[in-house]
Amino acid sequence: MLIKLNKLLKDNRGANLVEYIILVGVVALIALAGFKFFGKKVTDKVNDQANKVETIGN
């Protein structure tokens, strides 16, 4: 029984996959927070510039 437990503790075959999944999750959360924080400001700036370009054409 002790040998099986020792082998199980030394087995790290799935560790890299779990680390990558955690990393992708953290990056996704940071991106989501950035979009949430800057989304309105960027949209307002783009709309403002679009209105300026439109008035130049008229």
KELUM-672851 format. One record per residue (C-alpha): residue number from 1; chain; x, y, z. Coordinates in steps of 0.05 Angstrom, whole numbers. Example, Ala and Ser with C-alpha at 12.3 -4.5 7.8 and 13.67 -1.06 7.14 Angstrom:
! KELUM-672851
node n 1&chain A&xx 246&yy -90&zz 156
node n 2&chain A&xx 273&yy -21&zz 143
! end
This chain:
! KELUM-672851
node n 1&chain A&xx 0&yy 0&zz 0
node n 2&chain A&xx 56&yy 48&zz 18
node n 3&chain A&xx 90&yy 34&zz -49
node n 4&chain A&xx 27&yy 51&zz -88
node n 5&chain A&xx 19&yy 116&zz -50
node n 6&chain A&xx 92&yy 134&zz -62
node n 7&chain A&xx 84&yy 121&zz -137
node n 8&chain A&xx 20&yy 162&zz -139
node n 9&chain A&xx 54&yy 221&zz -106
node n 10&chain A&xx 113&yy 219&zz -155
node n 11&chain A&xx 67&yy 214&zz -216
node n 12&chain A&xx 61&yy 282&zz -249
node n 13&chain A&xx 38&yy 264&zz -320
node n 14&chain A&xx -23&yy 309&zz -319
node n 15&chain A&xx 9&yy 367&zz -281
node n 16&chain A&xx 30&yy 405&zz -344
node n 17&chain A&xx -41&yy 402&zz -373
node n 18&chain A&xx -70&yy 427&zz -308
node n 19&chain A&xx -20&yy 484&zz -305
node n 20&chain A&xx -37&yy 505&zz -376
node n 21&chain A&xx -111&yy 503&zz -361
node n 22&chain A&xx -101&yy 547&zz -299
node n 23&chain A&xx -58&yy 595&zz -340
node n 24&chain A&xx -110&yy 601&zz -395
node n 25&chain A&xx -163&yy 614&zz -343
node n 26&chain A&xx -123&yy 669&zz -310
node n 27&chain A&xx -108&yy 702&zz -377
node n 28&chain A&xx -182&yy 699&zz -395
node n 29&chain A&xx -202&yy 731&zz -329
node n 30&chain A&xx -152&yy 787&zz -339
node n 31&chain A&xx -176&yy 799&zz -410
node n 32&chain A&xx -248&yy 800&zz -387
node n 33&chain A&xx -232&yy 850&zz -332
node n 34&chain A&xx -195&yy 894&zz -383
node n 35&chain A&xx -254&yy 893&zz -431
node n 36&chain A&xx -302&yy 908&zz -375
node n 37&chain A&xx -259&yy 966&zz -350
node n 38&chain A&xx -239&yy 997&zz -417
node n 39&chain A&xx -297&yy 976&zz -461
node n 40&chain A&xx -341&yy 1038&zz -452
node n 41&chain A&xx -283&yy 1086&zz -459
node n 42&chain A&xx -258&yy 1054&zz -523
node n 43&chain A&xx -329&yy 1052&zz -552
node n 44&chain A&xx -339&yy 1125&zz -536
node n 45&chain A&xx -273&yy 1145&zz -568
node n 46&chain A&xx -288&yy 1105&zz -632
node n 47&chain A&xx -357&yy 1135&zz -637
node n 48&chain A&xx -330&yy 1205&zz -627
node n 49&chain A&xx -278&yy 1196&zz -682
node n 50&chain A&xx -331&yy 1166&zz -728
node n 51&chain A&xx -375&yy 1227&zz -717
node n 52&chain A&xx -317&yy 1274&zz -732
node n 53&chain A&xx -302&yy 1237&zz -797
node n 54&chain A&xx -376&yy 1239&zz -816
node n 55&chain A&xx -380&yy 1314&zz -805
node n 56&chain A&xx -319&yy 1326&zz -849
node n 57&chain A&xx -354&yy 1290&zz -906
node n 58&chain A&xx -416&yy 1335&zz -900
! end
